[in-house]
């Protein structure tokens, strides 16, 4: 998250941390909600939604790689196991999505252009270069 979006992640990490805790406290059942899962789900949701909103393939690829390596992350936001705090997972994901929408214009993905993209000449092997034949 810090590597892909350095400016917006410095502002969204505290919001995800505090917001997921407050939201889990509001919507959560009377139980213990401990751990860093709200931050993890928030960061993953932030990276994925930021990639989709900014059309940044690096961000989408990193989010899919994390989801592939930790395949059970998708099921963590559903109330499947009664002893697991799915409220913290859901609130972290919600805060990550909100931060991605709010901070979508803070960091732009680098536009990588190569020298050959600016070259207007047509190579000899290209079919349109032989118009006189």
Backbone as a chain_set.jsonl record, in Angstrom:
{"seq": "XXXXXXXXXXXXXXXXXXXXXXXXXXXXXXXXXXXXXXXXXXXXXXXXXXXXXXXXXXXXXXXXXXXXXXXXXXXXXXXXXXXXXXXXXXXXXXXXXXXXXXXXXXXXXXXXXXXXXXXXXXXXXXXXXXXXX", "coords": {"N": [[0.823, -1.186, 0.0], [1.891, 1.255, 0.832], [3.957, 1.409, -1.01], [2.67, 1.444, -3.515], [0.847, 3.62, -3.424], [1.974, 6.219, -2.105], [1.339, 8.825, -0.991], [-1.49, 8.953, -0.502], [-1.823, 6.682, 1.069], [-0.594, 7.233, 3.493], [-2.387, 8.908, 4.678], [-4.724, 7.431, 4.657], [-4.278, 5.072, 6.116], [-4.362, 5.628, 9.024], [-7.075, 6.361, 9.108], [-8.361, 4.021, 8.257], [-7.572, 2.318, 10.328], [-8.628, 3.519, 12.737], [-11.285, 3.938, 11.895], [-12.238, 1.359, 11.204], [-12.239, 0.14, 13.688], [-14.072, 1.738, 15.136], [-16.378, 1.45, 13.557], [-16.764, -1.319, 13.748], [-17.299, -1.449, 16.442], [-19.728, -0.153, 16.504], [-21.459, -1.687, 14.793], [-21.001, -4.241, 15.684], [-21.511, -7.315, 17.476], [-22.093, -8.025, 20.988], [-19.186, -8.846, 21.98], [-15.721, -9.927, 22.069], [-13.589, -8.087, 20.084], [-10.753, -8.302, 18.724], [-7.437, -7.81, 17.398], [-5.619, -7.381, 14.287], [-7.077, -7.564, 12.006], [-8.968, -5.877, 10.847], [-7.428, -3.797, 9.833], [-5.91, -5.184, 7.941], [-7.848, -6.162, 6.107], [-8.86, -3.694, 5.351], [-6.622, -2.478, 4.121], [-6.21, -4.214, 1.955], [-8.645, -3.954, 0.562], [-8.462, -1.237, -0.025], [-6.214, -1.136, -1.759], [-7.097, -2.736, -3.904], [-9.542, -1.479, -4.786], [-8.58, 1.079, -5.305], [-6.896, 0.504, -7.437], [-8.783, -0.29, -9.356], [-10.356, 2.048, -9.643], [-8.425, 3.878, -10.525], [-7.454, 2.659, -12.707], [-5.122, 1.123, -12.582], [-3.008, -1.321, -13.233], [-0.976, -2.525, -11.776], [-1.72, -2.329, -9.096], [-4.12, -3.787, -9.027], [-3.139, -6.295, -9.722], [-1.454, -6.843, -7.523], [-3.355, -6.959, -5.453], [-4.929, -9.153, -6.295], [-2.966, -11.122, -6.148], [-2.466, -11.237, -3.401], [-5.008, -12.032, -2.542], [-5.076, -14.518, -3.78], [-2.979, -15.873, -2.488], [-3.847, -15.804, 0.159], [-6.461, -17.212, 0.299], [-8.771, -17.458, 1.839], [-9.584, -14.978, 2.604], [-11.753, -13.778, 1.379], [-13.968, -15.083, 2.432], [-13.949, -14.19, 4.998], [-15.454, -11.916, 5.562], [-17.994, -12.72, 5.864], [-20.574, -13.987, 8.03], [-19.713, -16.76, 8.949], [-18.345, -18.421, 10.825], [-19.091, -18.54, 14.212], [-17.375, -17.784, 16.317], [-15.555, -16.077, 15.236], [-14.624, -12.738, 14.515], [-16.295, -11.339, 12.303], [-17.335, -8.876, 11.912], [-15.317, -6.993, 12.314], [-13.702, -7.546, 10.115], [-15.436, -6.919, 8.003], [-15.936, -4.199, 8.53], [-13.368, -3.145, 8.238], [-12.931, -3.631, 5.501], [-14.949, -2.026, 4.411], [-14.103, 0.521, 5.249], [-11.681, 0.638, 3.86], [-12.571, 0.696, 1.202], [-14.016, 3.112, 1.241], [-11.92, 4.936, 1.797], [-10.369, 4.569, -0.497], [-12.051, 5.635, -2.422], [-12.308, 8.276, -1.531], [-9.633, 9.235, -1.559], [-8.86, 8.994, -4.242], [-7.728, 10.684, -6.159], [-5.262, 11.459, -5.246], [-2.747, 10.154, -5.602], [-1.259, 9.455, -8.617], [-0.874, 6.785, -10.909], [2.348, 6.051, -12.263], [3.016, 7.198, -15.5], [4.265, 5.361, -17.887], [6.212, 5.763, -20.6], [7.668, 4.782, -23.581], [10.482, 5.323, -25.754], [9.971, 4.491, -28.357], [7.254, 4.74, -28.595], [6.719, 7.396, -29.071], [7.724, 7.782, -31.532], [7.125, 8.601, -34.854], [7.687, 7.383, -37.246], [7.25, 4.77, -39.649], [7.983, 1.385, -39.54], [9.956, -0.593, -41.896], [9.035, -3.174, -42.274], [6.374, -3.114, -41.732], [3.064, -3.422, -43.012], [1.735, -1.103, -44.038], [3.76, 0.553, -44.825], [4.538, 0.093, -47.404], [3.138, 1.487, -49.494], [3.33, 2.373, -52.101], [3.704, 0.109, -53.614]], "CA": [[0.0, 0.0, 0.0], [2.794, 2.409, 0.874], [4.741, 1.431, -2.237], [1.838, 1.779, -4.667], [0.235, 4.937, -3.261], [2.627, 6.741, -0.889], [0.693, 9.997, -0.383], [-2.823, 8.666, 0.022], [-1.805, 5.642, 2.097], [-0.24, 7.828, 4.788], [-3.604, 9.498, 5.249], [-5.806, 6.462, 4.786], [-3.993, 4.054, 7.142], [-4.999, 5.951, 10.308], [-8.533, 6.356, 8.953], [-8.77, 2.616, 8.237], [-7.353, 1.755, 11.661], [-9.638, 4.031, 13.669], [-12.633, 3.758, 11.35], [-12.681, -0.036, 11.307], [-12.541, -0.125, 15.095], [-15.314, 2.429, 15.518], [-17.498, 0.824, 12.847], [-16.992, -2.635, 14.358], [-17.919, -1.207, 17.742], [-21.124, 0.241, 16.267], [-22.27, -2.757, 14.201], [-20.606, -5.539, 16.227], [-22.275, -7.955, 18.559], [-21.372, -7.89, 22.26], [-18.139, -9.862, 22.046], [-14.38, -9.353, 21.967], [-13.127, -7.858, 18.719], [-9.346, -7.939, 18.854], [-6.582, -8.214, 16.293], [-5.336, -6.409, 13.235], [-7.753, -7.982, 10.781], [-9.624, -4.721, 10.228], [-6.414, -3.077, 9.054], [-5.535, -6.023, 6.802], [-8.94, -6.107, 5.136], [-8.926, -2.326, 4.851], [-5.526, -2.236, 3.174], [-6.461, -4.988, 0.738], [-9.744, -3.306, -0.16], [-7.954, 0.033, -0.535], [-5.337, -1.38, -2.908], [-7.886, -3.248, -5.027], [-10.475, -0.461, -5.29], [-7.761, 2.148, -5.893], [-6.47, 0.035, -8.752], [-9.918, -0.269, -10.277], [-10.728, 3.441, -9.908], [-7.344, 4.575, -11.234], [-7.061, 1.79, -13.821], [-3.725, 0.799, -12.331], [-2.91, -2.768, -13.273], [-0.074, -2.974, -10.711], [-2.487, -2.433, -7.864], [-5.056, -4.903, -9.164], [-2.347, -7.526, -9.692], [-1.014, -7.081, -6.14], [-4.518, -7.37, -4.668], [-5.271, -10.525, -6.671], [-1.922, -12.009, -5.646], [-2.714, -11.426, -1.975], [-6.218, -12.854, -2.411], [-4.744, -15.881, -4.175], [-2.163, -16.486, -1.446], [-4.697, -15.936, 1.335], [-7.752, -17.428, -0.358], [-9.914, -17.401, 2.738], [-9.919, -13.594, 2.946], [-13.081, -13.448, 0.859], [-14.987, -15.628, 3.327], [-13.845, -13.58, 6.322], [-16.436, -10.854, 5.778], [-19.306, -13.347, 6.034], [-20.718, -14.577, 9.378], [-19.705, -18.215, 8.822], [-17.932, -19.0, 12.102], [-19.594, -17.652, 15.268], [-16.326, -17.292, 17.209], [-14.694, -15.15, 14.495], [-15.17, -11.385, 14.427], [-16.471, -10.935, 10.913], [-17.676, -7.456, 11.91], [-14.07, -6.246, 12.137], [-13.292, -7.747, 8.728], [-16.335, -6.149, 7.146], [-15.735, -2.763, 8.736], [-12.091, -2.803, 7.615], [-13.123, -3.58, 4.05], [-15.759, -0.837, 4.111], [-13.253, 1.706, 5.411], [-10.726, 0.631, 2.753], [-13.277, 1.145, -0.007], [-14.286, 4.546, 1.4], [-10.661, 5.685, 1.644], [-9.972, 4.516, -1.902], [-12.894, 6.582, -3.163], [-11.994, 9.64, -1.093], [-8.271, 9.605, -1.94], [-8.569, 8.458, -5.573], [-6.965, 11.628, -6.983], [-4.048, 11.896, -4.548], [-1.579, 9.573, -6.268], [-1.503, 8.951, -9.961], [0.132, 5.803, -11.294], [3.306, 6.641, -13.201], [2.77, 6.939, -16.914], [5.514, 4.902, -18.476], [6.235, 5.864, -22.055], [8.941, 4.396, -24.171], [10.881, 6.17, -26.879], [9.378, 4.037, -29.603], [5.854, 5.158, -28.648], [6.665, 8.753, -29.585], [8.307, 7.778, -32.866], [6.081, 8.593, -35.872], [8.1, 6.671, -38.443], [6.692, 3.442, -39.829], [9.071, 0.478, -39.904], [9.889, -1.147, -43.248], [8.324, -4.447, -42.277], [4.953, -2.878, -41.503], [2.401, -3.455, -44.326], [1.348, 0.224, -44.544], [4.931, 1.293, -45.299], [4.719, -0.214, -48.822], [1.923, 1.99, -50.141], [3.566, 2.555, -53.53], [3.82, -1.184, -54.307]], "C": [[0.871, 1.254, 0.0], [3.624, 2.522, -0.393], [3.911, 1.906, -3.421], [1.293, 3.198, -4.601], [0.8, 5.617, -2.015], [1.894, 7.905, -0.231], [-0.658, 9.652, 0.244], [-2.801, 7.591, 1.102], [-1.409, 6.191, 3.462], [-1.451, 8.471, 5.459], [-4.693, 8.463, 5.485], [-5.522, 5.382, 5.833], [-4.56, 4.406, 8.518], [-6.526, 5.948, 10.237], [-9.059, 4.926, 8.955], [-8.649, 2.013, 9.631], [-8.44, 2.21, 12.635], [-11.057, 3.752, 13.187], [-13.124, 2.332, 11.451], [-13.001, -0.401, 12.754], [-13.846, 0.502, 15.537], [-16.518, 1.779, 14.85], [-17.796, -0.567, 13.4], [-17.635, -2.497, 15.732], [-19.401, -0.862, 17.585], [-21.957, -0.935, 15.787], [-22.019, -4.118, 14.837], [-21.523, -6.041, 17.32], [-21.493, -7.813, 19.865], [-20.388, -9.058, 22.448], [-16.788, -9.162, 22.01], [-13.985, -9.267, 20.494], [-11.69, -7.371, 18.809], [-8.589, -8.408, 17.619], [-6.448, -7.111, 15.26], [-6.052, -6.746, 11.938], [-8.488, -6.837, 10.098], [-8.655, -3.926, 9.372], [-6.05, -3.867, 7.8], [-6.611, -5.977, 5.728], [-9.085, -4.707, 4.549], [-7.841, -2.021, 3.845], [-5.752, -2.98, 1.871], [-7.585, -4.371, -0.093], [-9.291, -1.979, -0.754], [-7.116, -0.174, -1.785], [-6.149, -1.84, -4.115], [-8.785, -2.173, -5.616], [-9.713, 0.723, -5.88], [-7.277, 1.751, -7.275], [-7.581, 0.066, -9.77], [-10.292, 1.171, -10.635], [-9.688, 4.174, -10.743], [-6.872, 3.826, -12.472], [-5.57, 1.466, -13.769], [-3.597, -0.717, -12.224], [-1.952, -3.314, -12.207], [-0.857, -3.237, -9.433], [-3.457, -3.613, -7.915], [-4.31, -6.225, -9.094], [-1.88, -7.851, -8.281], [-2.184, -7.561, -5.293], [-4.938, -8.801, -5.017], [-4.229, -11.525, -6.176], [-2.125, -12.279, -4.149], [-3.958, -12.276, -1.762], [-5.947, -14.299, -2.804], [-3.945, -16.585, -3.082], [-2.946, -16.71, -0.158], [-6.138, -16.074, 0.863], [-8.954, -17.304, 0.547], [-10.29, -15.983, 3.125], [-11.325, -13.222, 2.489], [-14.159, -13.915, 1.831], [-14.97, -14.974, 4.703], [-14.861, -12.498, 6.596], [-17.849, -11.415, 5.956], [-19.392, -13.994, 7.417], [-20.804, -16.099, 9.327], [-19.398, -18.877, 10.159], [-18.336, -18.062, 13.232], [-18.505, -17.11, 16.193], [-15.395, -16.298, 16.518], [-15.381, -13.79, 14.358], [-15.243, -10.944, 12.966], [-16.839, -9.456, 10.829], [-16.433, -6.585, 11.717], [-13.574, -6.373, 10.701], [-14.131, -6.894, 7.79], [-16.11, -4.65, 7.31], [-14.391, -2.309, 8.174], [-12.213, -2.696, 6.106], [-13.937, -2.347, 3.641], [-14.916, 0.427, 4.22], [-12.195, 1.784, 4.31], [-11.344, 1.115, 1.462], [-13.561, 2.64, 0.076], [-13.024, 5.385, 1.223], [-10.176, 5.67, 0.203], [-10.784, 5.488, -2.743], [-12.524, 8.018, -2.805], [-10.635, 10.099, -1.621], [-7.906, 9.154, -3.353], [-7.747, 9.394, -6.447], [-5.658, 12.073, -6.343], [-2.79, 11.402, -5.234], [-2.005, 9.086, -7.643], [-0.469, 7.881, -10.269], [1.089, 6.402, -12.321], [2.996, 6.224, -14.629], [4.107, 6.6, -17.553], [5.374, 4.96, -19.984], [7.635, 5.529, -22.542], [9.233, 5.292, -25.368], [10.189, 5.764, -28.168], [7.896, 4.412, -29.707], [5.704, 6.567, -29.216], [7.19, 8.853, -31.014], [7.192, 7.652, -33.906], [6.465, 7.835, -37.131], [7.52, 5.273, -38.461], [7.836, 2.508, -40.219], [8.86, -0.139, -41.285], [9.072, -2.423, -43.313], [6.822, -4.301, -42.112], [4.228, -2.779, -42.842], [2.05, -2.06, -44.875], [2.541, 1.0, -45.083], [5.17, 1.071, -46.783], [3.484, 0.231, -49.607], [2.122, 2.132, -51.644], [3.591, 1.25, -54.287], [2.473, -1.724, -54.676]], "O": [[0.613, 2.199, -0.746], [3.961, 3.631, -0.809], [4.393, 2.686, -4.243], [1.279, 3.904, -5.609], [0.159, 5.59, -0.964], [1.837, 7.961, 0.998], [-0.931, 10.02, 1.387], [-3.672, 7.582, 1.971], [-1.846, 5.665, 4.486], [-1.511, 8.558, 6.686], [-5.494, 8.602, 6.409], [-6.468, 4.824, 6.39], [-5.192, 3.55, 9.138], [-7.193, 5.573, 11.202], [-10.082, 4.641, 9.578], [-9.533, 1.275, 10.066], [-9.091, 1.386, 13.278], [-11.925, 3.375, 13.974], [-14.296, 2.101, 11.75], [-13.931, -1.165, 13.013], [-14.639, -0.13, 16.235], [-17.553, 1.576, 15.485], [-18.96, -0.952, 13.508], [-18.431, -3.345, 16.134], [-20.226, -1.229, 18.422], [-23.047, -1.17, 16.309], [-22.754, -5.065, 14.557], [-22.213, -5.272, 17.989], [-20.304, -7.499, 19.819], [-20.731, -10.104, 23.0], [-16.723, -7.935, 21.929], [-14.044, -10.254, 19.761], [-11.438, -6.174, 18.953], [-9.045, -9.29, 16.892], [-7.08, -6.059, 15.354], [-5.667, -6.258, 10.876], [-8.615, -6.837, 8.874], [-9.021, -3.438, 8.303], [-5.899, -3.292, 6.723], [-6.303, -5.771, 4.554], [-9.402, -4.56, 3.368], [-8.096, -1.378, 2.826], [-5.511, -2.433, 0.795], [-7.478, -4.279, -1.316], [-9.69, -1.629, -1.865], [-7.291, 0.542, -2.771], [-5.911, -1.38, -5.232], [-8.789, -1.974, -6.831], [-10.164, 1.311, -6.864], [-7.252, 2.578, -8.187], [-7.353, 0.41, -10.93], [-10.52, 1.477, -11.805], [-10.04, 5.004, -11.581], [-5.999, 4.299, -13.199], [-4.863, 1.529, -14.775], [-4.029, -1.317, -11.24], [-2.105, -4.458, -11.779], [-0.664, -4.259, -8.775], [-3.589, -4.352, -6.939], [-4.79, -7.176, -8.476], [-1.905, -9.014, -7.877], [-2.022, -8.48, -4.491], [-5.268, -9.579, -4.123], [-4.573, -12.653, -5.822], [-1.974, -13.412, -3.691], [-3.968, -13.15, -0.895], [-6.529, -15.215, -2.222], [-4.196, -17.751, -2.779], [-2.729, -17.703, 0.537], [-6.938, -15.152, 1.015], [-10.062, -17.065, 0.066], [-11.226, -15.791, 3.901], [-12.007, -12.435, 3.146], [-15.155, -13.22, 2.033], [-15.888, -15.185, 5.495], [-15.115, -12.181, 7.758], [-18.794, -10.657, 6.174], [-18.389, -14.498, 7.923], [-21.852, -16.669, 9.628], [-20.108, -19.79, 10.58], [-17.957, -16.891, 13.213], [-18.702, -16.059, 16.803], [-14.521, -15.731, 17.173], [-16.585, -13.718, 14.113], [-14.351, -10.257, 12.468], [-16.671, -8.843, 9.775], [-16.489, -5.561, 11.036], [-13.075, -5.402, 10.131], [-13.605, -6.23, 6.896], [-16.096, -3.915, 6.323], [-14.287, -1.187, 7.678], [-11.664, -1.777, 5.498], [-13.635, -1.706, 2.634], [-15.012, 1.311, 3.368], [-11.845, 2.88, 3.871], [-10.718, 1.859, 0.708], [-13.371, 3.362, -0.903], [-13.058, 6.429, 0.572], [-9.625, 6.664, -0.27], [-10.258, 6.097, -3.675], [-12.439, 8.877, -3.682], [-10.502, 11.233, -2.082], [-6.724, 8.948, -3.63], [-7.119, 8.933, -7.399], [-5.006, 12.984, -6.855], [-1.852, 12.175, -5.426], [-3.005, 8.384, -7.786], [0.702, 8.046, -9.927], [0.664, 7.188, -13.168], [2.749, 5.053, -14.918], [4.964, 7.465, -17.73], [4.524, 4.289, -20.569], [8.638, 5.952, -21.967], [8.337, 5.933, -25.918], [9.858, 6.621, -28.987], [7.339, 4.402, -30.805], [4.662, 6.893, -29.784], [7.102, 9.914, -31.633], [6.4, 6.71, -33.854], [5.623, 7.661, -38.012], [7.322, 4.66, -37.412], [8.586, 2.815, -41.146], [7.736, -0.202, -41.784], [8.47, -2.708, -44.348], [6.076, -5.256, -42.328], [4.73, -2.107, -43.743], [2.073, -1.871, -46.091], [2.349, 2.022, -45.742], [5.952, 1.812, -47.379], [2.864, -0.572, -50.304], [1.153, 2.02, -52.396], [3.507, 1.268, -55.515], [2.38, -2.801, -55.264]]}, "num_chains": 1, "name": "protein.A"}
